[in-house]
Amino acid sequence: MGEGMARGVVRALRKLVSYTLVVILCLPLAMGCYALWDSHMVYQRAEVDQWQPYKPTEPEPLSFWELQRINPEVRAWLSVYGTNIDYPVCQATPGDEDKYLTTNAKGEYSLSGALFMDTANAADFSGFSTIVYGHHMENDVMFGQITDFADKEFFDEHRYGNLFANDKNCGLEFFCFLDADAYDQEVFRHVFTGEGERKDYLALLHERARHWRDGVDVTESDRIVMLSTCATGSTNARAILVGKICNERFKNPFSKVPNFGTGVDVREGWFGIPYWCWLALLVLIALIATIVKTRMVKRTHG
């Protein structure tokens, strides 16, 4: 091998090493951008706006029925006034309890899942206690705001909601917030035989409650709904908001539903990719070009 050829091989190896280093340095940035984009896509799929076209309206909830045609396991629509909780509620068949942890209300795969009833509950909310589960997510989507009720002032200010089930609107009056373990069978109970057990259960909730709303007349003859989500503290920690199902509807005291989103419309962009991702990509390309140009200048003047 001649001396010129050897120098050529060395230069080629140096270039290969340089480009490899550039890729190694930029790879974490690219992976970080992708992770942020993927995270935002998860939240976007869980955003309330996506489901609003299916929200039942009066006098004929045609849009909600359309959602039920897409997915017959859609049972109801749940709203908590003054929060971002405004979603359809699903119920899987017994034996498939975890289905809606990763399936949305249209029956599609989604990491944000859907709000869903316990499979042991009556589909028409006719039982004494109905449990509804949902992911605790950032940006206040899904059941991300249930833990806000741990604050007494927030609990006091957010008293009402609405439940649309069996083609009928019912009012929700929230009277209790408590913390529990996911495996606490006393709290997460499904079967009640007689008024005595229901009365004892309400007494248990009152005893365990972090907040209890005085003045709400709830008895063993009523129907209640429990909204459960994950809470901080431990893997099995759960935050639960309990409401009474009422025949009368309550007026929403909040004139506008506040926007609890990120402040960035992640749906805007080119080819489904947000503008900020394209900007990050341009910065990455500019960084690579700058590094390559700097090394070429050094070789030219070296």
Summary of the structure (lengths in Angstrom):
residues: 302
radius of gyration: 26.8
end to end distance: 24.7
largest distance: 98.5
contacts: 857
relative contact order: 0.14
helix: 39%
strand: 23%
